[in-house]
Amino acid sequence: MADDRMVKSNRAWMVLVTAPGLKPARVIARALLTARLAACVNLVPRLESHYWWQDKLETSAEVLLVIKTTRSLLEALASEVRRQHPYDTPEIVAWPIALGSRRYLEWLEGSVRADP
């Protein structure tokens, strides 16, 4: 078996986005993947969100998108999410992937477009 140890990553990032349902989540996922802004998008349905919106406490059923990309594509990815998203203020939060399996990280970087 090829060497697949855990290695440090300096380029891979994970982004979370919530959407109001599977249909808009799929639209966003497809747009990101087609543009090669993401290597993978996981959709996690039946998420229950509790949050403040316009000075009111709200509760909504949502879908969580877990998006894997690279640091250099974050701005383009966020722009595309905002373009496709039905919310006025979509949740877009990101953080670096500190460690990952070498083969997975290589696959991730090879699956998105080259650095802009």
PyRosetta script that sets phi, psi and omega in degrees:
from pyrosetta import init, pose_from_sequence

init()
pose = pose_from_sequence("MADDRMVKSNRAWMVLVTAPGLKPARVIARALLTARLAACVNLVPRLESHYWWQDKLETSAEVLLVIKTTRSLLEALASEVRRQHPYDTPEIVAWPIALGSRRYLEWLEGSVRADP")
pose.set_psi(1, 140.0)
pose.set_omega(1, -179.9)
pose.set_phi(2, -65.6)
pose.set_psi(2, 152.8)
pose.set_omega(2, 178.3)
pose.set_phi(3, -61.6)
pose.set_psi(3, 120.6)
pose.set_omega(3, -178.8)
pose.set_phi(4, -133.6)
pose.set_psi(4, 42.8)
pose.set_omega(4, -178.5)
pose.set_phi(5, -71.1)
pose.set_psi(5, 164.5)
pose.set_omega(5, 175.6)
pose.set_phi(6, -74.4)
pose.set_psi(6, 132.4)
pose.set_omega(6, -179.2)
pose.set_phi(7, -132.0)
pose.set_psi(7, 158.8)
pose.set_omega(7, 175.8)
pose.set_phi(8, -70.3)
pose.set_psi(8, 146.1)
pose.set_omega(8, 177.3)
pose.set_phi(9, -117.8)
pose.set_psi(9, 136.8)
pose.set_omega(9, 174.4)
pose.set_phi(10, -118.3)
pose.set_psi(10, 3.6)
pose.set_omega(10, -178.4)
pose.set_phi(11, -126.1)
pose.set_psi(11, -29.1)
pose.set_omega(11, -172.9)
pose.set_phi(12, -76.6)
pose.set_psi(12, 137.5)
pose.set_omega(12, 179.1)
pose.set_phi(13, -134.1)
pose.set_psi(13, 153.9)
pose.set_omega(13, 174.8)
pose.set_phi(14, -116.0)
pose.set_psi(14, 136.8)
pose.set_omega(14, -178.3)
pose.set_phi(15, -125.0)
pose.set_psi(15, 135.4)
pose.set_omega(15, 174.3)
pose.set_phi(16, -109.2)
pose.set_psi(16, 134.8)
pose.set_omega(16, 176.2)
pose.set_phi(17, -138.3)
pose.set_psi(17, 138.5)
pose.set_omega(17, 172.7)
pose.set_phi(18, -107.0)
pose.set_psi(18, 150.6)
pose.set_omega(18, 179.2)
pose.set_phi(19, -136.3)
pose.set_psi(19, 158.3)
pose.set_omega(19, -175.3)
pose.set_phi(20, -75.8)
pose.set_psi(20, -3.9)
pose.set_omega(20, 179.2)
pose.set_phi(21, 179.5)
pose.set_psi(21, 176.2)
pose.set_omega(21, -177.9)
pose.set_phi(22, -66.3)
pose.set_psi(22, -38.4)
pose.set_omega(22, -177.1)
pose.set_phi(23, -60.9)
pose.set_psi(23, -53.6)
pose.set_omega(23, 177.5)
pose.set_phi(24, -65.6)
pose.set_psi(24, -32.4)
pose.set_omega(24, 177.3)
pose.set_phi(25, -63.1)
pose.set_psi(25, -41.4)
pose.set_omega(25, 178.7)
pose.set_phi(26, -66.5)
pose.set_psi(26, -37.6)
pose.set_omega(26, 177.3)
pose.set_phi(27, -61.0)
pose.set_psi(27, -47.2)
pose.set_omega(27, 179.8)
pose.set_phi(28, -63.3)
pose.set_psi(28, -47.4)
pose.set_omega(28, -179.9)
pose.set_phi(29, -58.2)
pose.set_psi(29, -47.1)
pose.set_omega(29, -178.9)
pose.set_phi(30, -61.8)
pose.set_psi(30, -42.6)
pose.set_omega(30, 179.9)
pose.set_phi(31, -62.6)
pose.set_psi(31, -43.4)
pose.set_omega(31, -179.5)
pose.set_phi(32, -66.4)
pose.set_psi(32, -41.6)
pose.set_omega(32, -179.6)
pose.set_phi(33, -70.6)
pose.set_psi(33, -41.2)
pose.set_omega(33, 179.5)
pose.set_phi(34, -62.3)
pose.set_psi(34, -39.4)
pose.set_omega(34, 178.7)
pose.set_phi(35, -79.7)
pose.set_psi(35, -2.0)
pose.set_omega(35, -178.3)
pose.set_phi(36, 58.2)
pose.set_psi(36, 35.3)
pose.set_omega(36, 174.3)
pose.set_phi(37, -88.8)
pose.set_psi(37, -14.5)
pose.set_omega(37, 178.7)
pose.set_phi(38, -135.4)
pose.set_psi(38, 145.1)
pose.set_omega(38, 174.9)
pose.set_phi(39, -86.4)
pose.set_psi(39, -31.1)
pose.set_omega(39, -175.9)
pose.set_phi(40, -156.6)
pose.set_psi(40, 142.4)
pose.set_omega(40, 173.9)
pose.set_phi(41, -132.4)
pose.set_psi(41, 118.4)
pose.set_omega(41, 174.6)
pose.set_phi(42, -95.1)
pose.set_psi(42, 135.3)
pose.set_omega(42, 175.8)
pose.set_phi(43, -107.1)
pose.set_psi(43, 123.2)
pose.set_omega(43, -179.5)
pose.set_phi(44, -113.0)
pose.set_psi(44, 100.9)
pose.set_omega(44, -176.8)
pose.set_phi(45, -78.5)
pose.set_psi(45, 171.9)
pose.set_omega(45, 174.6)
pose.set_phi(46, 60.6)
pose.set_psi(46, 38.3)
pose.set_omega(46, 174.3)
pose.set_phi(47, -84.3)
pose.set_psi(47, 135.7)
pose.set_omega(47, 176.3)
pose.set_phi(48, -106.8)
pose.set_psi(48, 116.9)
pose.set_omega(48, -177.4)
pose.set_phi(49, -106.5)
pose.set_psi(49, 137.1)
pose.set_omega(49, 175.8)
pose.set_phi(50, -123.1)
pose.set_psi(50, 128.5)
pose.set_omega(50, -172.2)
pose.set_phi(51, -163.3)
pose.set_psi(51, 163.9)
pose.set_omega(51, 173.8)
pose.set_phi(52, -90.6)
pose.set_psi(52, 133.0)
pose.set_omega(52, 174.8)
pose.set_phi(53, -144.1)
pose.set_psi(53, 121.6)
pose.set_omega(53, 179.7)
pose.set_phi(54, 50.4)
pose.set_psi(54, 50.0)
pose.set_omega(54, 176.7)
pose.set_phi(55, 63.7)
pose.set_psi(55, 20.6)
pose.set_omega(55, 175.5)
pose.set_phi(56, -126.9)
pose.set_psi(56, 142.7)
pose.set_omega(56, 174.1)
pose.set_phi(57, -79.3)
pose.set_psi(57, 124.2)
pose.set_omega(57, -175.9)
pose.set_phi(58, -118.9)
pose.set_psi(58, 157.2)
pose.set_omega(58, 172.2)
pose.set_phi(59, -135.3)
pose.set_psi(59, 132.7)
pose.set_omega(59, -178.5)
pose.set_phi(60, -141.7)
pose.set_psi(60, 148.9)
pose.set_omega(60, 167.9)
pose.set_phi(61, -85.1)
pose.set_psi(61, 129.2)
pose.set_omega(61, -178.3)
pose.set_phi(62, -138.9)
pose.set_psi(62, 171.9)
pose.set_omega(62, 173.3)
pose.set_phi(63, -115.8)
pose.set_psi(63, 134.7)
pose.set_omega(63, 178.0)
pose.set_phi(64, -97.0)
pose.set_psi(64, 127.9)
pose.set_omega(64, 172.6)
pose.set_phi(65, -99.6)
pose.set_psi(65, 124.8)
pose.set_omega(65, 175.8)
pose.set_phi(66, -109.2)
pose.set_psi(66, 110.7)
pose.set_omega(66, -169.2)
pose.set_phi(67, -113.1)
pose.set_psi(67, 132.7)
pose.set_omega(67, 176.4)
pose.set_phi(68, -110.0)
pose.set_psi(68, 130.0)
pose.set_omega(68, -176.2)
pose.set_phi(69, -151.8)
pose.set_psi(69, -165.8)
pose.set_omega(69, 175.3)
pose.set_phi(70, -117.1)
pose.set_psi(70, 158.5)
pose.set_omega(70, -177.8)
pose.set_phi(71, -55.5)
pose.set_psi(71, -41.2)
pose.set_omega(71, -175.5)
pose.set_phi(72, -67.2)
pose.set_psi(72, -17.7)
pose.set_omega(72, -178.1)
pose.set_phi(73, -101.4)
pose.set_psi(73, 2.1)
pose.set_omega(73, -174.8)
pose.set_phi(74, -59.8)
pose.set_psi(74, -45.8)
pose.set_omega(74, -178.2)
pose.set_phi(75, -64.8)
pose.set_psi(75, -43.8)
pose.set_omega(75, 178.4)
pose.set_phi(76, -64.7)
pose.set_psi(76, -39.8)
pose.set_omega(76, 177.9)
pose.set_phi(77, -62.6)
pose.set_psi(77, -47.6)
pose.set_omega(77, 179.7)
pose.set_phi(78, -61.5)
pose.set_psi(78, -39.9)
pose.set_omega(78, 178.3)
pose.set_phi(79, -62.4)
pose.set_psi(79, -42.5)
pose.set_omega(79, 179.3)
pose.set_phi(80, -68.4)
pose.set_psi(80, -39.0)
pose.set_omega(80, 176.1)
pose.set_phi(81, -59.2)
pose.set_psi(81, -48.5)
pose.set_omega(81, -179.8)
pose.set_phi(82, -60.8)
pose.set_psi(82, -37.5)
pose.set_omega(82, 180.0)
pose.set_phi(83, -66.3)
pose.set_psi(83, -37.5)
pose.set_omega(83, -175.1)
pose.set_phi(84, -91.2)
pose.set_psi(84, -19.4)
pose.set_omega(84, -168.3)
pose.set_phi(85, -80.9)
pose.set_psi(85, 139.2)
pose.set_omega(85, 178.7)
pose.set_phi(86, -77.4)
pose.set_psi(86, -16.5)
pose.set_omega(86, -179.8)
pose.set_phi(87, -79.5)
pose.set_psi(87, 148.9)
pose.set_omega(87, 172.7)
pose.set_phi(88, -66.6)
pose.set_psi(88, -37.5)
pose.set_omega(88, -177.6)
pose.set_phi(89, -130.0)
pose.set_psi(89, 80.5)
pose.set_omega(89, -179.1)
pose.set_phi(90, -71.2)
pose.set_psi(90, 147.8)
pose.set_omega(90, 172.8)
pose.set_phi(91, -73.2)
pose.set_psi(91, 122.8)
pose.set_omega(91, 173.8)
pose.set_phi(92, -137.9)
pose.set_psi(92, 104.6)
pose.set_omega(92, 178.6)
pose.set_phi(93, -127.3)
pose.set_psi(93, 144.6)
pose.set_omega(93, -175.1)
pose.set_phi(94, -142.1)
pose.set_psi(94, 152.0)
pose.set_omega(94, 173.9)
pose.set_phi(95, -151.4)
pose.set_psi(95, 155.6)
pose.set_omega(95, -178.3)
pose.set_phi(96, -72.1)
pose.set_psi(96, 148.4)
pose.set_omega(96, 171.5)
pose.set_phi(97, -89.3)
pose.set_psi(97, 108.1)
pose.set_omega(97, -174.0)
pose.set_phi(98, -71.2)
pose.set_psi(98, -40.5)
pose.set_omega(98, -178.8)
pose.set_phi(99, -137.3)
pose.set_psi(99, 150.2)
pose.set_omega(99, 175.1)
pose.set_phi(100, -164.0)
pose.set_psi(100, 166.7)
pose.set_omega(100, 177.2)
pose.set_phi(101, -67.3)
pose.set_psi(101, 138.1)
pose.set_omega(101, -175.9)
pose.set_phi(102, -53.7)
pose.set_psi(102, -47.3)
pose.set_omega(102, -177.5)
pose.set_phi(103, -64.2)
pose.set_psi(103, -39.7)
pose.set_omega(103, 178.7)
pose.set_phi(104, -64.6)
pose.set_psi(104, -45.9)
pose.set_omega(104, -179.5)
pose.set_phi(105, -62.9)
pose.set_psi(105, -39.4)
pose.set_omega(105, 176.3)
pose.set_phi(106, -63.2)
pose.set_psi(106, -43.2)
pose.set_omega(106, 177.7)
pose.set_phi(107, -61.2)
pose.set_psi(107, -46.4)
pose.set_omega(107, -179.3)
pose.set_phi(108, -56.5)
pose.set_psi(108, -51.9)
pose.set_omega(108, -178.0)
pose.set_phi(109, -64.3)
pose.set_psi(109, -32.5)
pose.set_omega(109, 179.0)
pose.set_phi(110, -79.2)
pose.set_psi(110, -11.5)
pose.set_omega(110, -176.5)
pose.set_phi(111, -95.1)
pose.set_psi(111, -11.5)
pose.set_omega(111, 179.2)
pose.set_phi(112, -106.6)
pose.set_psi(112, 167.9)
pose.set_omega(112, 179.6)
pose.set_phi(113, -67.1)
pose.set_psi(113, 157.8)
pose.set_omega(113, -179.0)
pose.set_phi(114, -63.8)
pose.set_psi(114, 161.5)
pose.set_omega(114, 179.1)
pose.set_phi(115, -52.1)
pose.set_psi(115, 136.8)
pose.set_omega(115, 178.6)
pose.set_phi(116, -68.4)
pose.dump_pdb("model.pdb")
